[in-house]
């Protein structure tokens, strides 16, 4: 089964509040044919934290990713330096 992988990098910076945060989302295939939504967040320049969420199909994973994108943009995050990058398709 072929799935597209995507990576999205968001940033929220406010020098007056000493705020420099990132939020990264990626969709990646698992070894078992599922789609994994990987979330990473933290201070820019630091390793941060991460959370994995497994989905049975790509449509549900994309829907969850878009919902998180809307939430983060509502909180002031903007597409960062790395932006949205499609990754080569895998079969």
N, C-alpha and C positions, 0 to 999 in steps of 0.2 A: 504494500500500500504506500502511496506517495503522499507526503505531507510537506507543506512549506514551513520553514522556520522563520520566525521574525524576532527582531530585537528592537526595543524601544528604550531610549534613554531620556529621562526628564530631569530637570534641575530647578531648584528654587533657591535664589540667592538674595539676601538683603544685608549688605554690609553694615548698616546702622544697627541691626540686631545681631550681628556676628553669625548670620545664618547662611550656610552653604550646604544644601542637602541635595541628594540625588535619589531617584527612584527608577529602577530599571526593570523592564518586563521582557520576557522572552518566551516564545513557544517552541518547544523542542520535542522530537519523537522519543519515546522510551524504548527500551529493548523489547518490550512486550506489545508494541503496536499502539500504545496509547499516546495521547498528547499531554505533555507536562507544561504547565504555566509556572515559570520560575520568576519569583519576585525578589529583587534585592533593593535594599535601601540603607541610607546612612549619611554620614557627613562626607562631602566630596574630599577625596584623598585618603579616606579610611576604608577598610574592608567592608564594613557594614554587616547587616544581617540578611538572612534569606529565608524564603518559604517556598515550598513546592506544592502544587495542586495538580492532581491527575484527572484527566478527562477522557471519556471513552471515545469522543469524536471531536473533530477539528472545529466544527461549528460552535459547539458549547464552549470550547477553549477560547475561540476568537471573541465570542459574546462576553465572556468574563474579562478578557483583556481589555476590550473596549469600555466596559463598565468601570474598570479601575482607572483607565485613562481619563474618562469624564470626571471621576471623583478627584483625581489629582490635579487636573486642570482647574477645577472649581476652587481648589485650595491654593492656587497660585503657581503651580508647577508649569513649566514651559518645556518644549522640546529642546533638549540640550545639545551639546557639541556633537554628539554621535548620532542624534536623531533616530529615525526609523530606518532600519536596514533589513531588507530581505536577504536571507541566507540561501545558498544553493539548495535546490530540491534534492531530497534523498529518496531512494526507492527501497 
